[in-house]
Structure formats: structure tokens, C-alpha cells
Amino acid sequence: MLDSFYAVSCNTLLRSHSDHFPIIVNIHKTPPVETVPRLKFFKVWTSSLSFQDLVSSSWKVAITGSPMYVLKHKLKHLKPLL
């Protein structure tokens, strides 16, 4: 079974009316979707004299939405500049 599928995981649920525990088995035929690498922040960047100006000018972009949506897109915009 492990040779035929990419990943197999198993979880047990709480027993209800008997002495048996139900089991949920997840079988994945393909690998999960690859994620885009996240922003890695290096403290050394803050020692640069232009760091504050770079971040400040990058974050002036007007984005509307929930606070987490705005943060995500501002960091996404800042990543290639760093």
C-alpha cells in the first residue's frame, strides 16, 4: 500500500456507543501542492542605512482588505526588494 500511494495517514476518533474506536484513513495518490517559499527575514538587513526607507516606501502601497490580507500583500511586495 505504501508503494502505491504517496502518503497514508491515520487518525482515531473518540468511541461512542461501543468499545471500538472509529478510524479515519487518508490516502494521497499525488504529492501535496508545493507552497511558495515564505519571506525569510535576516537581522543583518536592519543594519543597512537604506533599510528603513526601503520598507517605508514599499509599505506606502494602498491595499484594502482585512488586516491579515493587507499584511500578506505588503510582505509579498517587500520580498523581492529585500
PDB file with one MODEL, atoms N, CA, C and O in Angstrom:
MODEL        1
ATOM      1  N   MET A   1       0.830  -1.188   0.000  1.00  0.00           N
ATOM      2  CA  MET A   1       0.000   0.000   0.000  1.00  0.00           C
ATOM      3  C   MET A   1       0.880   1.260   0.000  1.00  0.00           C
ATOM      4  O   MET A   1       0.583   2.224  -0.705  1.00  0.00           O
ATOM      5  N   LEU A   2       1.952   1.250   0.783  1.00  0.00           N
ATOM      6  CA  LEU A   2       2.815   2.432   0.836  1.00  0.00           C
ATOM      7  C   LEU A   2       3.544   2.672  -0.476  1.00  0.00           C
ATOM      8  O   LEU A   2       3.888   3.812  -0.790  1.00  0.00           O
ATOM      9  N   ASP A   3       3.788   1.612  -1.254  1.00  0.00           N
ATOM     10  CA  ASP A   3       4.429   1.771  -2.558  1.00  0.00           C
ATOM     11  C   ASP A   3       3.466   2.319  -3.601  1.00  0.00           C
ATOM     12  O   ASP A   3       3.894   2.943  -4.572  1.00  0.00           O
ATOM     13  N   SER A   4       2.172   2.091  -3.410  1.00  0.00           N
ATOM     14  CA  SER A   4       1.173   2.508  -4.395  1.00  0.00           C
ATOM     15  C   SER A   4       0.712   3.952  -4.213  1.00  0.00           C
ATOM     16  O   SER A   4       0.238   4.572  -5.165  1.00  0.00           O
ATOM     17  N   PHE A   5       0.844   4.489  -3.013  1.00  0.00           N
ATOM     18  CA  PHE A   5       0.335   5.826  -2.733  1.00  0.00           C
ATOM     19  C   PHE A   5       1.448   6.709  -2.190  1.00  0.00           C
ATOM     20  O   PHE A   5       2.419   6.220  -1.613  1.00  0.00           O
ATOM     21  N   TYR A   6       1.295   8.019  -2.383  1.00  0.00           N
ATOM     22  CA  TYR A   6       2.307   8.973  -1.957  1.00  0.00           C
ATOM     23  C   TYR A   6       2.365   9.085  -0.433  1.00  0.00           C
ATOM     24  O   TYR A   6       3.445   9.087   0.158  1.00  0.00           O
ATOM     25  N   ALA A   7       1.199   9.178   0.188  1.00  0.00           N
ATOM     26  CA  ALA A   7       1.165   9.323   1.649  1.00  0.00           C
ATOM     27  C   ALA A   7      -0.094   8.681   2.200  1.00  0.00           C
ATOM     28  O   ALA A   7      -1.157   8.722   1.580  1.00  0.00           O
ATOM     29  N   VAL A   8       0.045   8.093   3.365  1.00  0.00           N
ATOM     30  CA  VAL A   8      -1.084   7.494   4.062  1.00  0.00           C
ATOM     31  C   VAL A   8      -1.017   7.972   5.502  1.00  0.00           C
ATOM     32  O   VAL A   8       0.028   7.877   6.146  1.00  0.00           O
ATOM     33  N   SER A   9      -2.143   8.492   6.010  1.00  0.00           N
ATOM     34  CA  SER A   9      -2.188   8.902   7.410  1.00  0.00           C
ATOM     35  C   SER A   9      -3.442   8.336   8.052  1.00  0.00           C
ATOM     36  O   SER A   9      -4.426   8.043   7.373  1.00  0.00           O
ATOM     37  N   CYS A  10      -3.393   8.185   9.364  1.00  0.00           N
ATOM     38  CA  CYS A  10      -4.492   7.557  10.082  1.00  0.00           C
ATOM     39  C   CYS A  10      -4.758   8.332  11.363  1.00  0.00           C
ATOM     40  O   CYS A  10      -3.826   8.719  12.069  1.00  0.00           O
ATOM     41  N   ASN A  11      -6.038   8.559  11.660  1.00  0.00           N
ATOM     42  CA  ASN A  11      -6.453   9.228  12.890  1.00  0.00           C
ATOM     43  C   ASN A  11      -7.549   8.409  13.545  1.00  0.00           C
ATOM     44  O   ASN A  11      -8.398   7.838  12.861  1.00  0.00           O
ATOM     45  N   THR A  12      -7.531   8.350  14.876  1.00  0.00           N
ATOM     46  CA  THR A  12      -8.602   7.668  15.588  1.00  0.00           C
ATOM     47  C   THR A  12      -9.559   8.703  16.150  1.00  0.00           C
ATOM     48  O   THR A  12      -9.149   9.782  16.578  1.00  0.00           O
ATOM     49  N   LEU A  13     -10.828   8.361  16.143  1.00  0.00           N
ATOM     50  CA  LEU A  13     -11.861   9.221  16.705  1.00  0.00           C
ATOM     51  C   LEU A  13     -12.235   8.695  18.082  1.00  0.00           C
ATOM     52  O   LEU A  13     -11.818   7.604  18.472  1.00  0.00           O
ATOM     53  N   LEU A  14     -13.013   9.462  18.808  1.00  0.00           N
ATOM     54  CA  LEU A  14     -13.483   9.012  20.113  1.00  0.00           C
ATOM     55  C   LEU A  14     -14.533   7.921  19.938  1.00  0.00           C
ATOM     56  O   LEU A  14     -15.336   7.962  19.006  1.00  0.00           O
ATOM     57  N   ARG A  15     -14.519   6.962  20.831  1.00  0.00           N
ATOM     58  CA  ARG A  15     -15.536   5.917  20.744  1.00  0.00           C
ATOM     59  C   ARG A  15     -16.860   6.499  21.204  1.00  0.00           C
ATOM     60  O   ARG A  15     -16.898   7.423  22.016  1.00  0.00           O
ATOM     61  N   SER A  16     -17.941   5.952  20.678  1.00  0.00           N
ATOM     62  CA  SER A  16     -19.250   6.499  21.025  1.00  0.00           C
ATOM     63  C   SER A  16     -20.063   5.498  21.857  1.00  0.00           C
ATOM     64  O   SER A  16     -20.178   5.671  23.070  1.00  0.00           O
ATOM     65  N   HIS A  17     -20.627   4.461  21.236  1.00  0.00           N
ATOM     66  CA  HIS A  17     -21.526   3.560  21.956  1.00  0.00           C
ATOM     67  C   HIS A  17     -20.959   2.154  22.117  1.00  0.00           C
ATOM     68  O   HIS A  17     -21.626   1.284  22.678  1.00  0.00           O
ATOM     69  N   SER A  18     -19.780   1.925  21.651  1.00  0.00           N
ATOM     70  CA  SER A  18     -19.210   0.587  21.778  1.00  0.00           C
ATOM     71  C   SER A  18     -17.770   0.701  22.285  1.00  0.00           C
ATOM     72  O   SER A  18     -17.300   1.789  22.616  1.00  0.00           O
ATOM     73  N   ASP A  19     -17.099  -0.410  22.336  1.00  0.00           N
ATOM     74  CA  ASP A  19     -15.713  -0.388  22.776  1.00  0.00           C
ATOM     75  C   ASP A  19     -14.750  -0.217  21.603  1.00  0.00           C
ATOM     76  O   ASP A  19     -13.547  -0.428  21.757  1.00  0.00           O
ATOM     77  N   HIS A  20     -15.266   0.164  20.433  1.00  0.00           N
ATOM     78  CA  HIS A  20     -14.451   0.365  19.239  1.00  0.00           C
ATOM     79  C   HIS A  20     -14.174   1.854  19.018  1.00  0.00           C
ATOM     80  O   HIS A  20     -15.005   2.709  19.325  1.00  0.00           O
ATOM     81  N   PHE A  21     -13.011   2.137  18.488  1.00  0.00           N
ATOM     82  CA  PHE A  21     -12.642   3.497  18.119  1.00  0.00           C
ATOM     83  C   PHE A  21     -12.677   3.608  16.599  1.00  0.00           C
ATOM     84  O   PHE A  21     -11.928   2.901  15.926  1.00  0.00           O
ATOM     85  N   PRO A  22     -13.524   4.475  16.035  1.00  0.00           N
ATOM     86  CA  PRO A  22     -13.528   4.652  14.578  1.00  0.00           C
ATOM     87  C   PRO A  22     -12.184   5.204  14.104  1.00  0.00           C
ATOM     88  O   PRO A  22     -11.541   5.991  14.798  1.00  0.00           O
ATOM     89  N   ILE A  23     -11.779   4.780  12.925  1.00  0.00           N
ATOM     90  CA  ILE A  23     -10.507   5.200  12.350  1.00  0.00           C
ATOM     91  C   ILE A  23     -10.757   5.899  11.013  1.00  0.00           C
ATOM     92  O   ILE A  23     -11.541   5.426  10.190  1.00  0.00           O
ATOM     93  N   ILE A  24     -10.092   7.013  10.812  1.00  0.00           N
ATOM     94  CA  ILE A  24     -10.148   7.715   9.530  1.00  0.00           C
ATOM     95  C   ILE A  24      -8.795   7.527   8.854  1.00  0.00           C
ATOM     96  O   ILE A  24      -7.759   7.861   9.429  1.00  0.00           O
ATOM     97  N   VAL A  25      -8.803   6.997   7.643  1.00  0.00           N
ATOM     98  CA  VAL A  25      -7.580   6.780   6.886  1.00  0.00           C
ATOM     99  C   VAL A  25      -7.586   7.721   5.685  1.00  0.00           C
ATOM    100  O   VAL A  25      -8.531   7.719   4.897  1.00  0.00           O
ATOM    101  N   ASN A  26      -6.544   8.516   5.547  1.00  0.00           N
ATOM    102  CA  ASN A  26      -6.390   9.423   4.406  1.00  0.00           C
ATOM    103  C   ASN A  26      -5.319   8.864   3.482  1.00  0.00           C
ATOM    104  O   ASN A  26      -4.194   8.600   3.904  1.00  0.00           O
ATOM    105  N   ILE A  27      -5.683   8.688   2.217  1.00  0.00           N
ATOM    106  CA  ILE A  27      -4.758   8.150   1.226  1.00  0.00           C
ATOM    107  C   ILE A  27      -4.562   9.196   0.138  1.00  0.00           C
ATOM    108  O   ILE A  27      -5.533   9.679  -0.444  1.00  0.00           O
ATOM    109  N   HIS A  28      -3.311   9.546  -0.138  1.00  0.00           N
ATOM    110  CA  HIS A  28      -2.995  10.559  -1.141  1.00  0.00           C
ATOM    111  C   HIS A  28      -2.230   9.904  -2.283  1.00  0.00           C
ATOM    112  O   HIS A  28      -1.172   9.311  -2.073  1.00  0.00           O
ATOM    113  N   LYS A  29      -2.773  10.014  -3.493  1.00  0.00           N
ATOM    114  CA  LYS A  29      -2.116   9.424  -4.660  1.00  0.00           C
ATOM    115  C   LYS A  29      -1.014  10.314  -5.215  1.00  0.00           C
ATOM    116  O   LYS A  29      -0.068   9.824  -5.832  1.00  0.00           O
ATOM    117  N   THR A  30      -1.133  11.614  -5.000  1.00  0.00           N
ATOM    118  CA  THR A  30      -0.140  12.556  -5.529  1.00  0.00           C
ATOM    119  C   THR A  30       0.439  13.372  -4.383  1.00  0.00           C
ATOM    120  O   THR A  30      -0.195  13.506  -3.337  1.00  0.00           O
ATOM    121  N   PRO A  31       1.626  13.914  -4.566  1.00  0.00           N
ATOM    122  CA  PRO A  31       2.204  14.749  -3.507  1.00  0.00           C
ATOM    123  C   PRO A  31       1.385  16.022  -3.326  1.00  0.00           C
ATOM    124  O   PRO A  31       0.705  16.461  -4.253  1.00  0.00           O
ATOM    125  N   PRO A  32       1.449  16.612  -2.141  1.00  0.00           N
ATOM    126  CA  PRO A  32       0.713  17.860  -1.922  1.00  0.00           C
ATOM    127  C   PRO A  32       1.237  18.969  -2.825  1.00  0.00           C
ATOM    128  O   PRO A  32       2.365  18.903  -3.314  1.00  0.00           O
ATOM    129  N   VAL A  33       0.414  19.980  -3.040  1.00  0.00           N
ATOM    130  CA  VAL A  33       0.794  21.119  -3.869  1.00  0.00           C
ATOM    131  C   VAL A  33       1.971  21.828  -3.208  1.00  0.00           C
ATOM    132  O   VAL A  33       1.964  22.077  -2.003  1.00  0.00           O
ATOM    133  N   GLU A  34       2.974  22.147  -4.009  1.00  0.00           N
ATOM    134  CA  GLU A  34       4.135  22.831  -3.453  1.00  0.00           C
ATOM    135  C   GLU A  34       3.763  24.251  -3.055  1.00  0.00           C
ATOM    136  O   GLU A  34       3.035  24.941  -3.768  1.00  0.00           O
ATOM    137  N   THR A  35       4.269  24.671  -1.917  1.00  0.00           N
ATOM    138  CA  THR A  35       3.987  26.013  -1.446  1.00  0.00           C
ATOM    139  C   THR A  35       5.089  26.961  -1.888  1.00  0.00           C
ATOM    140  O   THR A  35       6.229  26.557  -2.117  1.00  0.00           O
ATOM    141  N   VAL A  36       4.730  28.202  -2.000  1.00  0.00           N
ATOM    142  CA  VAL A  36       5.694  29.237  -2.360  1.00  0.00           C
ATOM    143  C   VAL A  36       6.531  29.552  -1.117  1.00  0.00           C
ATOM    144  O   VAL A  36       5.974  29.699  -0.029  1.00  0.00           O
ATOM    145  N   PRO A  37       7.838  29.659  -1.253  1.00  0.00           N
ATOM    146  CA  PRO A  37       8.655  29.957  -0.079  1.00  0.00           C
ATOM    147  C   PRO A  37       8.226  31.255   0.586  1.00  0.00           C
ATOM    148  O   PRO A  37       7.912  32.240  -0.082  1.00  0.00           O
ATOM    149  N   ARG A  38       8.219  31.237   1.897  1.00  0.00           N
ATOM    150  CA  ARG A  38       7.816  32.411   2.653  1.00  0.00           C
ATOM    151  C   ARG A  38       8.986  33.373   2.786  1.00  0.00           C
ATOM    152  O   ARG A  38      10.133  33.040   2.488  1.00  0.00           O
ATOM    153  N   LEU A  39       8.667  34.552   3.232  1.00  0.00           N
ATOM    154  CA  LEU A  39       9.686  35.577   3.454  1.00  0.00           C
ATOM    155  C   LEU A  39      10.573  35.156   4.620  1.00  0.00           C
ATOM    156  O   LEU A  39      10.072  34.840   5.699  1.00  0.00           O
ATOM    157  N   LYS A  40      11.860  35.151   4.413  1.00  0.00           N
ATOM    158  CA  LYS A  40      12.817  34.903   5.485  1.00  0.00           C
ATOM    159  C   LYS A  40      13.468  36.231   5.821  1.00  0.00           C
ATOM    160  O   LYS A  40      14.069  36.875   4.960  1.00  0.00           O
ATOM    161  N   PHE A  41      13.348  36.633   7.063  1.00  0.00           N
ATOM    162  CA  PHE A  41      13.881  37.925   7.483  1.00  0.00           C
ATOM    163  C   PHE A  41      15.225  37.715   8.165  1.00  0.00           C
ATOM    164  O   PHE A  41      15.348  36.899   9.078  1.00  0.00           O
ATOM    165  N   PHE A  42      16.219  38.450   7.720  1.00  0.00           N
ATOM    166  CA  PHE A  42      17.547  38.373   8.301  1.00  0.00           C
ATOM    167  C   PHE A  42      17.842  39.679   9.041  1.00  0.00           C
ATOM    168  O   PHE A  42      17.694  40.768   8.486  1.00  0.00           O
ATOM    169  N   LYS A  43      18.256  39.555  10.281  1.00  0.00           N
ATOM    170  CA  LYS A  43      18.518  40.723  11.121  1.00  0.00           C
ATOM    171  C   LYS A  43      19.573  41.652  10.515  1.00  0.00           C
ATOM    172  O   LYS A  43      19.555  42.857  10.764  1.00  0.00           O
ATOM    173  N   VAL A  44      20.480  41.102   9.733  1.00  0.00           N
ATOM    174  CA  VAL A  44      21.542  41.904   9.126  1.00  0.00           C
ATOM    175  C   VAL A  44      20.962  42.988   8.204  1.00  0.00           C
ATOM    176  O   VAL A  44      21.594  44.026   8.005  1.00  0.00           O
ATOM    177  N   TRP A  45      19.787  42.760   7.649  1.00  0.00           N
ATOM    178  CA  TRP A  45      19.166  43.760   6.772  1.00  0.00           C
ATOM    179  C   TRP A  45      18.907  45.061   7.515  1.00  0.00           C
ATOM    180  O   TRP A  45      18.972  46.135   6.918  1.00  0.00           O
ATOM    181  N   THR A  46      18.617  44.983   8.798  1.00  0.00           N
ATOM    182  CA  THR A  46      18.300  46.191   9.567  1.00  0.00           C
ATOM    183  C   THR A  46      19.518  47.080   9.773  1.00  0.00           C
ATOM    184  O   THR A  46      19.376  48.259  10.097  1.00  0.00           O
ATOM    185  N   SER A  47      20.703  46.532   9.591  1.00  0.00           N
ATOM    186  CA  SER A  47      21.913  47.351   9.767  1.00  0.00           C
ATOM    187  C   SER A  47      22.197  48.237   8.559  1.00  0.00           C
ATOM    188  O   SER A  47      23.013  49.155   8.638  1.00  0.00           O
ATOM    189  N   SER A  48      21.533  47.967   7.454  1.00  0.00           N
ATOM    190  CA  SER A  48      21.717  48.791   6.266  1.00  0.00           C
ATOM    191  C   SER A  48      21.075  50.158   6.485  1.00  0.00           C
ATOM    192  O   SER A  48      19.990  50.260   7.057  1.00  0.00           O
ATOM    193  N   LEU A  49      21.748  51.192   6.030  1.00  0.00           N
ATOM    194  CA  LEU A  49      21.231  52.550   6.210  1.00  0.00           C
ATOM    195  C   LEU A  49      19.948  52.802   5.430  1.00  0.00           C
ATOM    196  O   LEU A  49      19.129  53.628   5.834  1.00  0.00           O
ATOM    197  N   SER A  50      19.768  52.105   4.325  1.00  0.00           N
ATOM    198  CA  SER A  50      18.591  52.347   3.493  1.00  0.00           C
ATOM    199  C   SER A  50      17.420  51.417   3.838  1.00  0.00           C
ATOM    200  O   SER A  50      16.384  51.464   3.174  1.00  0.00           O
ATOM    201  N   PHE A  51      17.570  50.580   4.859  1.00  0.00           N
ATOM    202  CA  PHE A  51      16.522  49.605   5.184  1.00  0.00           C
ATOM    203  C   PHE A  51      15.201  50.279   5.540  1.00  0.00           C
ATOM    204  O   PHE A  51      14.154  49.913   5.006  1.00  0.00           O
ATOM    205  N   GLN A  52      15.245  51.261   6.438  1.00  0.00           N
ATOM    206  CA  GLN A  52      14.017  51.948   6.864  1.00  0.00           C
ATOM    207  C   GLN A  52      13.316  52.614   5.690  1.00  0.00           C
ATOM    208  O   GLN A  52      12.093  52.537   5.565  1.00  0.00           O
ATOM    209  N   ASP A  53      14.079  53.261   4.840  1.00  0.00           N
ATOM    210  CA  ASP A  53      13.488  53.941   3.681  1.00  0.00           C
ATOM    211  C   ASP A  53      12.882  52.929   2.711  1.00  0.00           C
ATOM    212  O   ASP A  53      11.806  53.159   2.159  1.00  0.00           O
ATOM    213  N   LEU A  54      13.569  51.821   2.509  1.00  0.00           N
ATOM    214  CA  LEU A  54      13.079  50.783   1.606  1.00  0.00           C
ATOM    215  C   LEU A  54      11.743  50.222   2.089  1.00  0.00           C
ATOM    216  O   LEU A  54      10.794  50.120   1.312  1.00  0.00           O
ATOM    217  N   VAL A  55      11.670  49.859   3.369  1.00  0.00           N
ATOM    218  CA  VAL A  55      10.437  49.305   3.931  1.00  0.00           C
ATOM    219  C   VAL A  55       9.335  50.356   3.923  1.00  0.00           C
ATOM    220  O   VAL A  55       8.194  50.056   3.569  1.00  0.00           O
ATOM    221  N   SER A  56       9.660  51.561   4.302  1.00  0.00           N
ATOM    222  CA  SER A  56       8.668  52.636   4.352  1.00  0.00           C
ATOM    223  C   SER A  56       8.072  52.920   2.973  1.00  0.00           C
ATOM    224  O   SER A  56       6.857  53.064   2.834  1.00  0.00           O
ATOM    225  N   SER A  57       8.922  52.999   1.967  1.00  0.00           N
ATOM    226  CA  SER A  57       8.413  53.286   0.622  1.00  0.00           C
ATOM    227  C   SER A  57       7.632  52.093   0.055  1.00  0.00           C
ATOM    228  O   SER A  57       6.669  52.275  -0.690  1.00  0.00           O
ATOM    229  N   SER A  58       8.047  50.885   0.408  1.00  0.00           N
ATOM    230  CA  SER A  58       7.339  49.694  -0.069  1.00  0.00           C
ATOM    231  C   SER A  58       5.958  49.590   0.553  1.00  0.00           C
ATOM    232  O   SER A  58       5.011  49.173  -0.115  1.00  0.00           O
ATOM    233  N   TRP A  59       5.827  49.961   1.820  1.00  0.00           N
ATOM    234  CA  TRP A  59       4.553  49.802   2.531  1.00  0.00           C
ATOM    235  C   TRP A  59       3.577  50.943   2.284  1.00  0.00           C
ATOM    236  O   TRP A  59       2.464  50.925   2.810  1.00  0.00           O
ATOM    237  N   LYS A  60       3.975  51.935   1.494  1.00  0.00           N
ATOM    238  CA  LYS A  60       3.059  53.028   1.173  1.00  0.00           C
ATOM    239  C   LYS A  60       2.016  52.612   0.139  1.00  0.00           C
ATOM    240  O   LYS A  60       1.077  53.361  -0.131  1.00  0.00           O
ATOM    241  N   VAL A  61       2.173  51.431  -0.434  1.00  0.00           N
ATOM    242  CA  VAL A  61       1.218  50.926  -1.419  1.00  0.00           C
ATOM    243  C   VAL A  61      -0.142  50.760  -0.749  1.00  0.00           C
ATOM    244  O   VAL A  61      -0.237  50.132   0.306  1.00  0.00           O
ATOM    245  N   ALA A  62      -1.181  51.308  -1.340  1.00  0.00           N
ATOM    246  CA  ALA A  62      -2.520  51.229  -0.761  1.00  0.00           C
ATOM    247  C   ALA A  62      -3.154  49.885  -1.097  1.00  0.00           C
ATOM    248  O   ALA A  62      -3.350  49.556  -2.267  1.00  0.00           O
ATOM    249  N   ILE A  63      -3.471  49.114  -0.066  1.00  0.00           N
ATOM    250  CA  ILE A  63      -4.125  47.820  -0.232  1.00  0.00           C
ATOM    251  C   ILE A  63      -5.322  47.796   0.707  1.00  0.00           C
ATOM    252  O   ILE A  63      -5.208  48.169   1.874  1.00  0.00           O
ATOM    253  N   THR A  64      -6.464  47.360   0.201  1.00  0.00           N
ATOM    254  CA  THR A  64      -7.656  47.289   1.042  1.00  0.00           C
ATOM    255  C   THR A  64      -8.014  45.836   1.304  1.00  0.00           C
ATOM    256  O   THR A  64      -7.778  44.957   0.476  1.00  0.00           O
ATOM    257  N   GLY A  65      -8.580  45.610   2.459  1.00  0.00           N
ATOM    258  CA  GLY A  65      -8.988  44.266   2.858  1.00  0.00           C
ATOM    259  C   GLY A  65      -8.807  44.098   4.350  1.00  0.00           C
ATOM    260  O   GLY A  65      -8.586  45.068   5.076  1.00  0.00           O
ATOM    261  N   SER A  66      -8.900  42.869   4.798  1.00  0.00           N
ATOM    262  CA  SER A  66      -8.717  42.595   6.223  1.00  0.00           C
ATOM    263  C   SER A  66      -7.252  42.851   6.598  1.00  0.00           C
ATOM    264  O   SER A  66      -6.377  42.832   5.732  1.00  0.00           O
ATOM    265  N   PRO A  67      -6.987  43.088   7.870  1.00  0.00           N
ATOM    266  CA  PRO A  67      -5.601  43.370   8.277  1.00  0.00           C
ATOM    267  C   PRO A  67      -4.607  42.272   7.872  1.00  0.00           C
ATOM    268  O   PRO A  67      -3.491  42.589   7.461  1.00  0.00           O
ATOM    269  N   MET A  68      -4.977  41.011   7.975  1.00  0.00           N
ATOM    270  CA  MET A  68      -4.067  39.931   7.592  1.00  0.00           C
ATOM    271  C   MET A  68      -3.849  39.903   6.078  1.00  0.00           C
ATOM    272  O   MET A  68      -2.748  39.598   5.620  1.00  0.00           O
ATOM    273  N   TYR A  69      -4.878  40.215   5.306  1.00  0.00           N
ATOM    274  CA  TYR A  69      -4.762  40.278   3.850  1.00  0.00           C
ATOM    275  C   TYR A  69      -3.791  41.399   3.460  1.00  0.00           C
ATOM    276  O   TYR A  69      -2.931  41.216   2.599  1.00  0.00           O
ATOM    277  N   VAL A  70      -3.940  42.558   4.106  1.00  0.00           N
ATOM    278  CA  VAL A  70      -3.061  43.701   3.820  1.00  0.00           C
ATOM    279  C   VAL A  70      -1.624  43.365   4.188  1.00  0.00           C
ATOM    280  O   VAL A  70      -0.707  43.645   3.416  1.00  0.00           O
ATOM    281  N   LEU A  71      -1.412  42.762   5.367  1.00  0.00           N
ATOM    282  CA  LEU A  71      -0.066  42.384   5.792  1.00  0.00           C
ATOM    283  C   LEU A  71       0.564  41.404   4.815  1.00  0.00           C
ATOM    284  O   LEU A  71       1.729  41.551   4.445  1.00  0.00           O
ATOM    285  N   LYS A  72      -0.202  40.404   4.397  1.00  0.00           N
ATOM    286  CA  LYS A  72       0.311  39.403   3.463  1.00  0.00           C
ATOM    287  C   LYS A  72       0.786  40.050   2.164  1.00  0.00           C
ATOM    288  O   LYS A  72       1.870  39.737   1.672  1.00  0.00           O
ATOM    289  N   HIS A  73      -0.014  40.938   1.618  1.00  0.00           N
ATOM    290  CA  HIS A  73       0.329  41.546   0.337  1.00  0.00           C
ATOM    291  C   HIS A  73       1.457  42.574   0.460  1.00  0.00           C
ATOM    292  O   HIS A  73       2.242  42.749  -0.472  1.00  0.00           O
ATOM    293  N   LYS A  74       1.537  43.250   1.602  1.00  0.00           N
ATOM    294  CA  LYS A  74       2.650  44.182   1.793  1.00  0.00           C
ATOM    295  C   LYS A  74       3.965  43.422   1.930  1.00  0.00           C
ATOM    296  O   LYS A  74       4.986  43.850   1.392  1.00  0.00           O
ATOM    297  N   LEU A  75       3.949  42.296   2.647  1.00  0.00           N
ATOM    298  CA  LEU A  75       5.163  41.473   2.761  1.00  0.00           C
ATOM    299  C   LEU A  75       5.533  40.865   1.409  1.00  0.00           C
ATOM    300  O   LEU A  75       6.712  40.761   1.070  1.00  0.00           O
ATOM    301  N   LYS A  76       4.515  40.464   0.637  1.00  0.00           N
ATOM    302  CA  LYS A  76       4.758  39.901  -0.689  1.00  0.00           C
ATOM    303  C   LYS A  76       5.404  40.950  -1.601  1.00  0.00           C
ATOM    304  O   LYS A  76       6.279  40.626  -2.403  1.00  0.00           O
ATOM    305  N   HIS A  77       4.974  42.193  -1.474  1.00  0.00           N
ATOM    306  CA  HIS A  77       5.538  43.278  -2.274  1.00  0.00           C
ATOM    307  C   HIS A  77       6.964  43.618  -1.816  1.00  0.00           C
ATOM    308  O   HIS A  77       7.804  44.005  -2.629  1.00  0.00           O
ATOM    309  N   LEU A  78       7.229  43.473  -0.524  1.00  0.00           N
ATOM    310  CA  LEU A  78       8.542  43.809   0.037  1.00  0.00           C
ATOM    311  C   LEU A  78       9.595  42.739  -0.257  1.00  0.00           C
ATOM    312  O   LEU A  78      10.779  43.055  -0.377  1.00  0.00           O
ATOM    313  N   LYS A  79       9.180  41.491  -0.371  1.00  0.00           N
ATOM    314  CA  LYS A  79      10.117  40.360  -0.523  1.00  0.00           C
ATOM    315  C   LYS A  79      11.133  40.541  -1.657  1.00  0.00           C
ATOM    316  O   LYS A  79      12.330  40.404  -1.402  1.00  0.00           O
ATOM    317  N   PRO A  80      10.720  40.839  -2.890  1.00  0.00           N
ATOM    318  CA  PRO A  80      11.729  40.968  -3.948  1.00  0.00           C
ATOM    319  C   PRO A  80      12.664  42.172  -3.753  1.00  0.00           C
ATOM    320  O   PRO A  80      13.783  42.171  -4.265  1.00  0.00           O
ATOM    321  N   LEU A  81      12.219  43.177  -3.030  1.00  0.00           N
ATOM    322  CA  LEU A  81      13.049  44.345  -2.809  1.00  0.00           C
ATOM    323  C   LEU A  81      14.183  44.068  -1.827  1.00  0.00           C
ATOM    324  O   LEU A  81      15.274  44.628  -1.932  1.00  0.00           O
ATOM    325  N   LEU A  82      13.894  43.186  -0.870  1.00  0.00           N
ATOM    326  CA  LEU A  82      14.936  42.847   0.107  1.00  0.00           C
ATOM    327  C   LEU A  82      15.999  41.993  -0.523  1.00  0.00           C
ATOM    328  O   LEU A  82      16.959  41.609   0.146  1.00  0.00           O
TER     329      LEU A  82
ENDMDL
END
